[in-house]
Amino acid sequence: MIFKISRGLLLSGMLALAVPMKPFTPSLQLGGDMSVEMLRKQNLQVVHKAVEGLRETLPRKVDFYTTLVGVDSNGTQLIYTFEVDGGPKSDETLRKEGKERMAPRVKQGICQSAERFLKAGISIRYRYLSHTSKAEILQVDVAEKDCPSR
């Protein structure tokens, strides 16, 4: 297939390439002059869009015992709700194991996987519910201040 390009179009395209472009420098990344109120509004929109996108994929199996069943928001906080199938274990046993063993691992995982959200002032909450009773067995809240600096 042969394309015909007019001489004028070719010249205007070449001139456009010859003009140096100003580098992209977003004010949010540089601290810029965006007001705190504008940053909050932007974060609210980011959280809202994240919730919309994630809800479309639910429920989502995380591992053999855990299923992501809900995603919500509260201001600039993303709230993930998981159901845990603990088999014959009681809710009390699951709570104890959750606090002692799981909470530190979950926090570390959030600090790594959600670093960009946390740095933008968006906090994360993971709620774990018993699959059997639907009672909350663990809640882990993480904000940027909760993560070790890199």
DOSE-867520 format. One record per residue (C-alpha): residue number from 0; residue in three letters; y, x, z. Coordinates in Angstrom, 2 decimals. Layout:
DOSE-867520
{NUM, 'ALA', {Y, X, Z}},
...
END
This chain:
DOSE-867520
{0, 'MET', {0.00, 0.00, 0.00}},
{1, 'ILE', {3.40, 1.40, -0.96}},
{2, 'PHE', {6.54, 0.58, 1.03}},
{3, 'LYS', {9.95, 0.67, -0.58}},
{4, 'ILE', {12.75, 1.76, 1.72}},
{5, 'SER', {16.32, 1.38, 0.57}},
{6, 'ARG', {18.45, 4.51, 0.61}},
{7, 'GLY', {20.94, 2.90, 3.04}},
{8, 'LEU', {18.20, 1.97, 5.50}},
{9, 'LEU', {16.74, 5.46, 5.33}},
{10, 'LEU', {20.14, 7.08, 5.96}},
{11, 'SER', {20.98, 4.77, 8.87}},
{12, 'GLY', {17.60, 5.54, 10.44}},
{13, 'MET', {18.16, 9.26, 10.06}},
{14, 'LEU', {21.64, 9.00, 11.58}},
{15, 'ALA', {20.25, 7.08, 14.55}},
{16, 'LEU', {17.78, 9.89, 15.18}},
{17, 'ALA', {20.52, 12.52, 14.95}},
{18, 'VAL', {22.68, 10.94, 17.68}},
{19, 'PRO', {21.71, 12.34, 21.08}},
{20, 'MET', {20.50, 9.65, 23.46}},
{21, 'LYS', {21.71, 9.45, 27.03}},
{22, 'PRO', {18.76, 10.04, 29.40}},
{23, 'PHE', {17.44, 7.06, 31.33}},
{24, 'THR', {18.35, 7.34, 35.00}},
{25, 'PRO', {17.58, 4.17, 36.94}},
{26, 'SER', {19.90, 3.73, 39.91}},
{27, 'LEU', {17.10, 2.45, 42.16}},
{28, 'GLN', {15.17, 5.70, 41.94}},
{29, 'LEU', {18.26, 7.80, 42.49}},
{30, 'GLY', {19.66, 5.76, 45.35}},
{31, 'GLY', {22.53, 4.65, 43.10}},
{32, 'ASP', {25.16, 2.18, 44.12}},
{33, 'MET', {22.91, -0.87, 44.38}},
{34, 'SER', {23.75, -2.87, 47.49}},
{35, 'VAL', {21.18, -3.44, 50.22}},
{36, 'GLU', {21.24, -7.14, 49.38}},
{37, 'MET', {20.41, -6.41, 45.72}},
{38, 'LEU', {17.54, -4.13, 46.79}},
{39, 'ARG', {16.16, -6.89, 49.00}},
{40, 'LYS', {16.35, -9.42, 46.17}},
{41, 'GLN', {14.58, -6.98, 43.86}},
{42, 'ASN', {11.83, -6.41, 46.44}},
{43, 'LEU', {11.39, -10.16, 46.89}},
{44, 'GLN', {10.90, -10.49, 43.13}},
{45, 'VAL', {8.42, -7.59, 43.06}},
{46, 'VAL', {6.40, -9.17, 45.87}},
{47, 'HIS', {6.49, -12.60, 44.20}},
{48, 'LYS', {5.26, -11.17, 40.87}},
{49, 'ALA', {2.52, -9.16, 42.59}},
{50, 'VAL', {1.27, -12.30, 44.34}},
{51, 'GLU', {1.30, -14.28, 41.09}},
{52, 'GLY', {-0.66, -11.61, 39.23}},
{53, 'LEU', {-3.24, -11.01, 41.95}},
{54, 'ARG', {-3.92, -14.70, 42.58}},
{55, 'GLU', {-5.16, -15.08, 39.02}},
{56, 'THR', {-8.09, -12.76, 39.74}},
{57, 'LEU', {-9.31, -14.38, 42.98}},
{58, 'PRO', {-11.78, -14.48, 44.55}},
{59, 'ARG', {-12.66, -10.83, 43.95}},
{60, 'LYS', {-15.65, -9.05, 45.47}},
{61, 'VAL', {-14.54, -5.80, 47.16}},
{62, 'ASP', {-17.90, -4.59, 48.43}},
{63, 'PHE', {-21.22, -6.01, 49.60}},
{64, 'TYR', {-19.65, -7.60, 52.72}},
{65, 'THR', {-16.03, -8.24, 51.73}},
{66, 'THR', {-14.30, -10.60, 49.31}},
{67, 'LEU', {-10.57, -10.81, 48.63}},
{68, 'VAL', {-9.85, -14.55, 48.84}},
{69, 'GLY', {-6.08, -14.84, 49.11}},
{70, 'VAL', {-2.77, -13.13, 48.44}},
{71, 'ASP', {0.48, -14.42, 49.86}},
{72, 'SER', {3.89, -13.15, 50.83}},
{73, 'ASN', {6.34, -13.47, 53.67}},
{74, 'GLY', {9.66, -12.07, 52.52}},
{75, 'THR', {8.97, -8.50, 51.46}},
{76, 'GLN', {5.53, -8.44, 53.04}},
{77, 'LEU', {2.40, -8.71, 50.88}},
{78, 'ILE', {-0.43, -10.43, 52.74}},
{79, 'TYR', {-4.01, -9.93, 51.55}},
{80, 'THR', {-6.71, -12.16, 53.05}},
{81, 'PHE', {-10.33, -11.06, 52.98}},
{82, 'GLU', {-13.52, -12.79, 54.10}},
{83, 'VAL', {-16.18, -10.64, 55.71}},
{84, 'ASP', {-19.83, -11.65, 55.70}},
{85, 'GLY', {-21.04, -10.02, 58.89}},
{86, 'GLY', {-24.47, -11.61, 58.70}},
{87, 'PRO', {-25.83, -12.35, 62.18}},
{88, 'LYS', {-23.00, -10.49, 63.97}},
{89, 'SER', {-20.72, -12.62, 66.15}},
{90, 'ASP', {-16.98, -12.84, 65.54}},
{91, 'GLU', {-16.43, -10.90, 68.77}},
{92, 'THR', {-18.67, -8.06, 67.58}},
{93, 'LEU', {-16.87, -8.02, 64.23}},
{94, 'ARG', {-13.48, -7.91, 66.02}},
{95, 'LYS', {-14.56, -4.98, 68.19}},
{96, 'GLU', {-15.99, -3.01, 65.25}},
{97, 'GLY', {-12.92, -3.85, 63.20}},
{98, 'LYS', {-10.46, -2.50, 65.75}},
{99, 'GLU', {-12.46, 0.62, 66.58}},
{100, 'ARG', {-13.82, 1.68, 63.20}},
{101, 'MET', {-12.21, -0.24, 60.38}},
{102, 'ALA', {-8.51, -0.51, 61.27}},
{103, 'PRO', {-7.80, 3.25, 61.02}},
{104, 'ARG', {-9.64, 3.49, 57.69}},
{105, 'VAL', {-7.91, 0.41, 56.31}},
{106, 'LYS', {-4.51, 1.77, 57.35}},
{107, 'GLN', {-5.23, 5.13, 55.70}},
{108, 'GLY', {-6.36, 3.36, 52.53}},
{109, 'ILE', {-3.23, 1.22, 52.39}},
{110, 'CYS', {-1.03, 4.30, 52.92}},
{111, 'GLN', {-2.65, 5.93, 49.90}},
{112, 'SER', {-3.12, 3.00, 47.53}},
{113, 'ALA', {0.17, 1.17, 48.19}},
{114, 'GLU', {2.45, 4.19, 48.57}},
{115, 'ARG', {4.94, 2.97, 45.94}},
{116, 'PHE', {5.27, -0.48, 47.54}},
{117, 'LEU', {5.68, 1.03, 50.99}},
{118, 'LYS', {8.36, 3.49, 49.83}},
{119, 'ALA', {10.24, 0.59, 48.25}},
{120, 'GLY', {10.42, -1.19, 51.63}},
{121, 'ILE', {7.55, -3.60, 50.99}},
{122, 'SER', {5.09, -3.87, 53.88}},
{123, 'ILE', {1.41, -4.75, 53.60}},
{124, 'ARG', {-0.79, -6.90, 55.83}},
{125, 'TYR', {-4.58, -7.11, 55.51}},
{126, 'ARG', {-6.17, -10.09, 57.26}},
{127, 'TYR', {-9.92, -10.25, 57.67}},
{128, 'LEU', {-11.60, -13.58, 58.34}},
{129, 'SER', {-15.18, -14.28, 59.31}},
{130, 'HIS', {-16.97, -15.81, 56.34}},
{131, 'THR', {-18.92, -18.07, 58.71}},
{132, 'SER', {-16.25, -19.33, 61.11}},
{133, 'LYS', {-13.08, -18.57, 59.09}},
{134, 'ALA', {-11.62, -17.10, 62.31}},
{135, 'GLU', {-9.45, -14.00, 62.02}},
{136, 'ILE', {-11.37, -10.93, 63.12}},
{137, 'LEU', {-8.91, -8.18, 62.19}},
{138, 'GLN', {-5.31, -7.78, 61.09}},
{139, 'VAL', {-3.80, -4.51, 59.89}},
{140, 'ASP', {-0.04, -4.25, 59.27}},
{141, 'VAL', {1.37, -1.21, 57.48}},
{142, 'ALA', {4.94, -0.22, 56.64}},
{143, 'GLU', {6.18, 3.11, 55.32}},
{144, 'LYS', {6.92, 4.36, 58.86}},
{145, 'ASP', {3.22, 3.92, 59.73}},
{146, 'CYS', {2.05, 6.42, 57.15}},
{147, 'PRO', {2.12, 10.19, 57.52}},
{148, 'SER', {4.77, 11.76, 55.34}},
{149, 'ARG', {3.51, 13.82, 52.45}},
END
